[in-house]
Amino acid sequence: MKGYATHERGTLDAVTQARAAAAGARTIDEKVQAENMLTATLGRLFAVSEAYPDLKANANFQQLQMDLSDIENKLAAARRFFNNAVSEFNAVRRQFPTVLFAGIFGFGADKPFFDVGEGERAALNAAPPTVKF
């Protein structure tokens, strides 16, 4: 597969770096930023496959695409699950009698949702990269 995409080394390196950043993120904000970067770089990788019919037809690349799509679907489901849990936590934290004890036990502030920012949405919907030989 690398033989097909040697001239697109930057795209493959970006995917690898984004994956490493997503795995190493510690806070929610870092994870959001890293996963948004991963999603954007995966979009560029799929765009590269569209530009190269031989690469697109390669069985290894097709398997990679299916695996990456599966990972993206699992990430989206995990984000929905996380955001639902945060929503429930924030709602319960504001209810009586929980509101009386939440601050005492360190649960005083609402937890942030795992949200893709407007800038990241624009990057995800950007035009695919141009490929020149």
Salt bridges, closest charged atoms under 4 A:
ASP13 OD1 - ARG9 NE 3.98
GLU35 OE1 - ARG79 NH2 3.12
GLU50 OE1 - LYS56 NZ 3.28
ASP70 OD2 - LYS74 NZ 3.21
ASP110 OD1 - ARG93 NH2 2.48
ASP110 OD2 - ARG94 NH2 2.83
ASP115 OD1 - ARG121 NH2 3.33
GLU118 OE2 - ARG121 NH1 2.79
